[in-house]
Amino acid sequence: MRQRVAYIALSLGALGLSLFLSSCASIMPASGPQGPDIKFGQNLDIDGLQFSVVRLTPEVVDALARVEPHALAGAFTHRKPVPKQTFQIGDVVSVTIFEAAAGGLFIPSEAGVRPGNFVALPDQSVDSDGNISVPYAGAIRAKGRTPDQVQKEIVDKLRERAIEPQAVAAFRDQQGGLVSVLGEVNTPARFAATADGDTVLDAITRAGGIKEKGWDTWVVLERKGTRQTAPFVNLIDYPANNVYIQPRDKIYVYKHAQTFLAFGATGQQGQFEFGDWRITLAEAVAKAGGLLDAQGDPGAVFLYRPEPREVAAAVGVDVSKFKSDRIPVIYNVNLRDPGGFFLATQVRMRDKDVLYISNAQSVEIVKVLQYLRVIMATATDAINVGNDAVILRNNLRR
């Protein structure tokens, strides 16, 4: 009977101690949330930002590989070059008019009759109204038109006055529809797109290429008020991003080191540069010094990242619970499982990702025990001081 009572008392004491340690753990110093709190999607602050936790599996890794963001291709869906070049305001146009015989509108009779009689008009710029001027034909609309279309209107207006007129309109100097490439390129320039079509990489090449190594280089494409940014590597790895340029496009190349943040039980904490075209989650953990052997929980390695709705849906998140277009997702990889390392080598890091490794539960228990030891030592010291005072007083009375 006594043994049974002792066993029950011991069990209740252990349960009480466990509950006490659990309650104390929440007020102990820590570098971040506990692994179980993240895995179960628990917000300690009831008004905190909601998030979704996704465990890394082969299926999730495959989904992430399929939905690698294609920034330029997503914003500029036109996949073909401009069919034909058109005149724009500021372009310099040359116009030549042919007549079948002398004695017509432009070729005097004394010039003789010979095939190919023609007159070359002075070069002129497309004016602010989008027109050019042709004698006896008046204003000819040029803006937004191809040379063939301009030629046809000139001939139609001269048909009743000239002898079997023909016209040739051509670019003398393109100024209105130039493509601008500036920033971290060797030769910033403005130039006209070629007739067969130029891509973004073609334009950067014509500007002398990029100055620095590609992994720190970003490309901005602006067109008709739409602007999109992509890493330079995405133009190479994903050809769909290497879109065709159009007149008046602006391409800005700049340098920006891709970085990630590391917190928690890592060998080093702080901000780290990729230093390469791309790095994986496993490489990021290594760059941060790996897991602290006496502190980190291998099963609680987390990658924080806001994902577009389509990406979040592809990895299994119920996106209907979120209103924002960017959904907070926390990926969890278990490095206690040997296979977890293979998964970590297949997940690519993105700029501004956050890597967090939680402390092991035993570390938190040790913290609580150390805290209790300090309290008990303080109480013991107070008792000892009181006992010493009593002993001293008794000695004085003697």
ABEGO torsion letter per residue (X at the ends): XAAAAAAAAAAAAAAAAAAAAAAAAAABBBAEBBAAAAAAGBBABAABBBBBBBBBBAAAAAAAAAABBBAAAAABABABBBABBBBBBGBBBBBBBBBABBGBAABBAAAEBBBGBBBBBBBBBBBAAGBBBBBGAEBBBABGBBAAAAAAAAAAAAAAABBGBBBBBBBABBAAABBBBBEBBABBBBBBBBAAEBBAAAAAAAAGEBABBAAABBBBBBBGGBBBBBBAAAAAABAAABBBBBBGBBBBBBBBBBBBBBBEBBABBEBBBAGBABBBAAAAAAAAGEBBAAABBAABBBBBBBBBAAAAAAAGBBAAABABABBBBBBBBBAABAAAAAAAAABBBBBGBBBBBBBBAAAAAAAAAAAAAAAAAAAAAAAAAAAAAAAAAAAAAX
